[in-house]
């Protein structure tokens, strides 16, 4: 996995980065929350390890912002904060786990594995030069992330899960939106049009006139 590590203790940062790299993860480290947020916005990360007390934007503020904008990136807080209220706050914000310092590196790996299993991060879908990570809602061309809005990624995930079958606009609306915020068929067509522009071949999403859309992995 490509992991973002936010940790302002240079010694601990180096220890964690070396440990995880030896276990075949790609780790990119940051000392302050502002730089980490900018990196996350550019995309490409599959997992977050966040200290709380870091400069500029603390870990709590960073994850709260990400959850507010719809990010589902799995995240573990690694912090020296001892209060049970801090632990509760971390989970309320949307953390998947909370690890207090000091900790054993093997425990960190075990927790990463546990969360990754919950998210099924290995279940990537490959087609042509593209790959899609359903649980992080991220599309890649090679190793480069492709800009994709959340609703487009949700539509793509649904089509992939039902590949080879024609999916109507009504089916997408019923399964992906609540009644209060249901889009029109024209909006669905716009999402599909935007998705097709991203692919190397328009043949991945076939328009079945009068019926809907079918995703075919060639």
Backbone torsions as a table, in degrees:
resi	resn	phi	psi	omega
1	UNK	NA	154.3	172.2
2	UNK	-94.9	114.3	-172.0
3	UNK	-111.9	133.1	169.9
4	UNK	-94.8	125.3	178.0
5	UNK	-111.2	120.3	175.7
6	UNK	-108.1	107.2	-176.1
7	UNK	-154.5	122.4	-175.8
8	UNK	-93.4	-1.1	173.0
9	UNK	-87.7	109.4	-173.5
10	UNK	-61.8	-33.3	-179.7
11	UNK	-68.9	-50.0	179.3
12	UNK	-64.3	-38.9	178.3
13	UNK	-57.7	-46.2	-179.4
14	UNK	-65.3	-40.3	-179.8
15	UNK	-62.9	-47.8	-179.0
16	UNK	-64.9	-44.2	-178.6
17	UNK	-61.3	-44.5	-179.8
18	UNK	-64.7	-43.2	-179.3
19	UNK	-61.1	-47.9	-176.5
20	UNK	-72.2	-33.5	177.7
21	UNK	-64.3	-38.1	177.6
22	UNK	-64.4	-21.5	178.6
23	UNK	-100.4	24.2	169.2
24	UNK	71.6	21.7	170.4
25	UNK	-92.0	152.5	170.5
26	UNK	-97.7	119.2	-174.5
27	UNK	-116.7	129.2	174.2
28	UNK	-119.6	123.8	-170.9
29	UNK	-107.9	146.9	178.4
30	UNK	-137.1	148.1	-179.2
31	UNK	-95.1	-24.9	-178.0
32	UNK	-131.8	154.3	-173.1
33	UNK	-67.5	-31.2	-179.1
34	UNK	-65.1	-45.4	178.0
35	UNK	-65.1	-38.7	179.0
36	UNK	-63.6	-42.7	-179.8
37	UNK	-63.0	-41.6	179.2
38	UNK	-61.8	-39.7	179.1
39	UNK	-67.0	-40.6	179.8
40	UNK	-64.3	-38.5	179.2
41	UNK	-60.5	-32.0	-179.8
42	UNK	-75.3	-15.5	174.7
43	UNK	86.2	174.5	175.7
44	UNK	106.3	-17.4	-178.3
45	UNK	-87.8	147.8	179.9
46	UNK	-115.1	-9.3	-175.0
47	UNK	-157.7	144.3	180.0
48	UNK	-121.0	130.6	168.6
49	UNK	-115.2	115.7	-168.9
50	UNK	-123.5	120.5	165.0
51	UNK	-74.7	159.0	-178.6
52	UNK	-93.9	-54.2	-175.7
53	UNK	-85.4	83.3	178.0
54	UNK	-127.5	160.4	-176.6
55	UNK	-65.8	156.8	170.8
56	UNK	70.9	-70.4	175.5
57	UNK	-124.9	118.4	-177.3
58	UNK	-76.7	168.2	-174.5
59	UNK	-60.6	-38.6	177.8
60	UNK	-61.6	-47.2	-178.6
61	UNK	-64.0	-39.1	-178.9
62	UNK	-63.0	-50.3	-178.0
63	UNK	-68.9	-36.9	178.3
64	UNK	-60.3	-42.0	178.4
65	UNK	-63.7	-45.1	-178.9
66	UNK	-61.5	-42.5	179.1
67	UNK	-66.9	-34.8	179.5
68	UNK	-64.3	-32.5	-179.0
69	UNK	-93.1	7.5	172.9
70	UNK	95.7	8.0	179.4
71	UNK	-69.9	134.8	178.3
72	UNK	-112.5	17.7	178.8
73	UNK	-56.8	128.7	176.7
74	UNK	-62.9	142.3	-173.9
75	UNK	-144.0	137.5	173.3
76	UNK	-122.5	129.7	171.8
77	UNK	-83.9	133.2	171.4
78	UNK	-121.0	111.0	-169.1
79	UNK	-149.6	156.7	176.8
80	UNK	-92.2	-1.5	179.9
81	UNK	-62.5	121.6	-172.2
82	UNK	-93.2	-15.2	-170.5
83	UNK	-74.0	138.3	177.9
84	UNK	-61.8	-27.8	178.1
85	UNK	-65.5	-34.4	177.6
86	UNK	-68.3	-40.6	177.1
87	UNK	-60.3	-46.9	179.4
88	UNK	-61.6	-41.2	179.4
89	UNK	-61.3	-42.2	179.9
90	UNK	-58.8	-45.3	179.4
91	UNK	-70.4	-36.9	178.4
92	UNK	-62.8	-35.4	179.1
93	UNK	-67.1	-33.5	179.4
94	UNK	130.4	17.0	176.4
95	UNK	-69.2	150.0	177.0
96	UNK	-90.7	-21.0	177.0
97	UNK	-161.0	167.2	-174.2
98	UNK	-145.8	117.0	-174.5
99	UNK	-119.9	121.7	-178.1
100	UNK	-87.0	138.7	173.1
101	UNK	-78.9	149.3	-7.9
102	UNK	-77.1	155.2	-179.4
103	UNK	-142.0	159.7	175.2
104	UNK	-80.4	139.3	-179.4
105	UNK	-61.5	-35.2	177.9
106	UNK	-64.7	-31.8	175.7
107	UNK	-67.1	-40.5	176.9
108	UNK	-59.0	-46.5	179.5
109	UNK	-61.8	-40.7	179.4
110	UNK	-62.5	-40.3	179.8
111	UNK	-69.5	-39.4	175.6
112	UNK	-60.1	-46.6	-180.0
113	UNK	-60.5	-41.2	-178.8
114	UNK	-63.5	-47.3	-179.2
115	UNK	-67.2	-41.5	179.3
116	UNK	-60.5	-38.0	178.8
117	UNK	-65.0	-40.1	178.3
118	UNK	-61.7	-39.0	-178.8
119	UNK	-84.8	-9.5	-177.7
120	UNK	52.6	51.2	-173.1
121	UNK	-65.9	-18.7	-179.7
122	UNK	-81.0	-8.2	-175.6
123	UNK	-82.5	58.2	176.4
124	UNK	-79.0	149.8	176.8
125	UNK	-111.4	126.3	-178.2
126	UNK	-110.5	134.2	173.6
127	UNK	-150.3	122.0	-175.6
128	UNK	58.9	-131.4	177.2
129	UNK	-88.5	6.0	-174.2
130	UNK	-105.8	154.6	169.8
131	UNK	-145.4	144.2	-176.9
132	UNK	-124.0	130.3	177.6
133	UNK	-104.2	99.6	-172.9
134	UNK	-58.1	-39.3	-172.3
135	UNK	-80.5	-16.3	173.6
136	UNK	-106.7	-0.8	179.3
137	UNK	54.4	41.4	-176.9
138	UNK	-121.0	133.2	177.0
139	UNK	-109.3	138.2	-179.0
140	UNK	-126.1	144.5	165.7
141	UNK	-110.3	107.2	-168.7
142	UNK	66.1	-124.4	176.5
143	UNK	-101.3	3.1	-176.3
144	UNK	-96.1	125.7	177.8
145	UNK	-66.0	143.4	178.4
146	UNK	-105.5	131.7	-178.2
147	UNK	-65.7	127.8	-173.0
148	UNK	-149.2	125.4	177.3
149	UNK	-75.3	160.8	-173.7
150	UNK	-59.9	-44.7	-177.7
151	UNK	-67.0	-35.6	175.8
152	UNK	-62.8	-40.9	-179.5
153	UNK	-67.7	-35.8	178.8
154	UNK	-67.0	-41.7	176.8
155	UNK	-63.3	-44.7	179.2
156	UNK	-60.5	-43.9	179.0
157	UNK	-59.1	-42.9	-179.0
158	UNK	-65.0	-43.0	179.7
159	UNK	-63.5	-40.2	179.6
160	UNK	-65.7	-42.8	179.7
161	UNK	-61.1	-27.7	-177.9
162	UNK	-114.4	34.7	-177.3
163	UNK	-58.1	144.0	179.9
164	UNK	84.7	-5.8	179.7
165	UNK	-118.4	143.5	178.5
166	UNK	-74.6	126.8	179.8
167	UNK	-114.9	123.8	-178.4
168	UNK	-82.7	163.6	174.8
169	UNK	-59.9	-41.3	-179.6
170	UNK	-62.4	-39.3	179.0
171	UNK	-63.6	-42.5	177.8
172	UNK	-61.5	-44.1	-177.7
173	UNK	-64.2	-45.6	-177.6
174	UNK	-63.6	-38.8	-173.1
175	UNK	-90.2	-19.5	-173.3
176	UNK	-115.7	-9.7	-179.5
177	UNK	-132.2	153.4	170.9
178	UNK	-86.2	167.2	-174.5
179	UNK	-61.2	-35.0	-174.4
180	UNK	-68.4	-29.9	-175.3
181	UNK	-118.2	28.6	-177.2
182	UNK	-65.6	132.0	177.7
183	UNK	-82.0	169.0	174.1
184	UNK	-85.3	168.4	175.2
185	UNK	-61.8	-33.5	179.1
186	UNK	-63.5	-37.2	177.9
187	UNK	-66.0	-43.2	177.7
188	UNK	-59.8	-43.3	179.4
189	UNK	-61.5	-35.2	178.0
190	UNK	-66.4	-42.9	177.3
191	UNK	-59.7	-44.5	-179.1
192	UNK	-64.2	-43.8	179.2
193	UNK	-59.3	-43.5	179.6
194	UNK	-64.4	-40.4	179.6
195	UNK	-64.5	-43.4	-177.4
196	UNK	-63.3	-31.0	178.8
197	UNK	-66.9	-24.0	-176.1
198	UNK	-81.2	-21.6	-172.2
199	UNK	-87.1	155.8	176.2
200	UNK	-67.1	-25.2	179.3
201	UNK	-139.8	134.4	177.7
202	UNK	-71.0	-9.3	-176.5
203	UNK	-69.8	-14.1	179.3
204	UNK	-64.3	-40.1	176.6
205	UNK	-114.1	110.6	-178.0
206	UNK	-98.5	132.0	176.5
207	UNK	-86.2	113.7	177.0
208	UNK	-95.8	102.7	-170.0
209	UNK	-54.2	127.9	177.4
210	UNK	79.8	-4.0	-177.3
211	UNK	-121.5	-46.6	-178.5
212	UNK	153.2	-141.1	-173.6
213	UNK	-133.2	146.0	178.4
214	UNK	-128.5	131.6	177.3
215	UNK	-95.7	123.0	-179.7
216	UNK	-121.9	119.5	173.4
217	UNK	-85.4	116.7	-174.0
218	UNK	-84.8	NA	NA
